Amino acid sequence: MQRYLALIVVVIPVIMAVMGIKLIRDLTFGILQPPIPFLWLQFFIGLALIGGGLWLVGGFVFYRDKKRNKVQQRFQPKK
């Protein structure tokens, strides 16, 4: 059960980042998505989705590595 939960925690931010890449790609070709009124707003929403997705995946990996003592000395908990 824990593996499925971990998979979901990783897959949802990846989907967010993929949607952000799609929005920015559509912006490059001048395609405006229906709920978004401006191209510049579409760019910032796509950028936020990419940043948020990478931030969540990076935080998950960092938390997992920190729990297994595979991070640098400065990130390990003080004893």
N, C-alpha and C positions, 0 to 999 in steps of 0.2 A: 504494500500500500504506500509506503514511503517513497518508493521509486516512482510510482505513478504521480505522486504529488510533486516530486522534484522535476519530473518531466513536464508537468503542467506549468510549474514555476519558470521553467526555461523556455517553453514553447510560446507562451503568451507574449513575453517581451520580444521574441524573435518575430512574431507576426506583426507586432507594433512597428518594429524597425522596417520590415518589408513593406508595410503600408506607407511608411514615411518615404521610402525610396521610390515607391510607385507615384506618390504625389509629386515629388520633385522631378521625376522623369516626365510625368504629364505636363508639368510646368515648362520643361525644356521644349516640348512640342506645342505649347500653347493650348493645351486641353484643360478646360476649367471643369472641375468636378461639381456636380449639382448643388450640394449644400453650402459650398464655399463661394462667396460673392466676388472675391478679387484674387488675381494670380499671386500677388505678393503675400497675401494671407495664407494661400495654399503652400507657399514655400516655407513660411515660418511654422505652420502646422506640421509639415513633413519633417522639418529640421527638429522640432520638438519630439516627434514620434521616434525618430532615429536616435536622438540623444537619450530619451527616456528608456528605450529598449536596450541600448548598450549599457546604460547605467544600471538597470535592473539585472541584466545577465552578469555584468562585471561584479556587482555586489554579491550575487549568489555564489559565484565562483570564489570570490575573496572570502566570504563567510565559511564556505566549505573547506578551503585550504587553511584558514586560520584555525578551524576546529581540529584539523589533522596536523597542526604544527608544521606546515609547509610554507610559511611566509617568512619574510626577513625578520631579524631580531627586533627591529623597531616597531613592528606590528604585532608582536606577540604580547600577550597580557603580562602585566607586571606581577611578580611573585612576592 
